[in-house]
Amino acid sequence: MIEAHANIGLSDLSFLKPFVHASLYDIRGALKGVVDWRTSGGKNKVQGDLTFTNTELGVLRTGARYTLRNERVQAAASGFHLHAFTVRDTLGNTFVLDGRVLSEDLSHMRFDLGLRTDSFQLVNSTHSRDALFYGDLLASADVRITGTDRAPVVKGELGVLSGTDLSVVLPGSEVRIVES
């Protein structure tokens, strides 16, 4: 049996930049909590509590920036629990994630999650040479995620909202002027 205990008190998450620079940018904020990890007979268990405080990050692919003001993830013997885990975009819109990711030993997971937003900015980028899409994408969502890590089931409603101005680049497309 192997056991580990961690008191996490990271007051500046910017140290993660070299590790996530291909996906995320402008990371800042704090992550605090306590995590206990145990492995025995090939089975893993995690218990603890992590809180993101005034955490900000940008998603490179979409250009969108998000904030986690004071959001908590709990780990228990049954899995991970999120209660009103709220992510804010730069316009002040929120999406809320509620539910559980159930797992007895971290090797197989079952989902029981809900995601809801009336308006949320998913894309906020400008045109660049290698962009497959750019502009602004505002969406609404009421989604339920169930199933397992091997066969997730996602059901719900998604909407594209007014204020969206998104361009999609079709690689290999050629534009020609045809005169008649």
GIJORA-V650930 format. One record per backbone hydrogen bond with DSSP energy under -0.5 kcal/mol. CO is the residue of the C=O (numbers start at 1). NH is the residue of the N-H. Records with the same first field share a line. If there is no record, write none. Layout:
CO = NH ; NH
This chain:
2 = 39
4 = 37
6 = 8 ; 35
7 = 9
8 = 33
9 = 11
10 = 31
12 = 15
13 = 16
14 = 17
16 = 19 ; 20
17 = 21
20 = 23 ; 24
23 = 60
25 = 58
28 = 56
29 = 13
30 = 53
31 = 10
32 = 51
33 = 8
34 = 49
35 = 6
36 = 47
37 = 4
38 = 45
39 = 2
40 = 43
43 = 40
45 = 38
47 = 36
48 = 75
49 = 34
50 = 73
51 = 32 ; 53
52 = 71
53 = 30
55 = 68
56 = 28
57 = 66
58 = 25 ; 60
59 = 63
62 = 124
64 = 59
65 = 90
66 = 57
67 = 69 ; 88
68 = 55
69 = 54
71 = 52
72 = 83
73 = 50
74 = 81
75 = 48
76 = 79
78 = 103
79 = 76
80 = 101
81 = 74
82 = 84 ; 99
84 = 86
85 = 97
87 = 95
88 = 67
89 = 92
93 = 89
95 = 87
96 = 98 ; 116
97 = 85
98 = 114
99 = 82
100 = 102 ; 112
101 = 80
102 = 110
105 = 44
109 = 149
110 = 102
112 = 100
113 = 145
114 = 98
115 = 143
116 = 96
117 = 141
120 = 122 ; 139
123 = 137
125 = 135
128 = 131
132 = 169
134 = 167
135 = 125
136 = 165
137 = 122 ; 123
138 = 161
139 = 120
140 = 159
141 = 117
142 = 157
143 = 115
144 = 146 ; 155
145 = 113
146 = 153
147 = 111
151 = 148
153 = 146 ; 155
155 = 144
157 = 142
159 = 140 ; 161
161 = 164
165 = 136
167 = 134
169 = 171
170 = 173
174 = 176
176 = 178
177 = 179
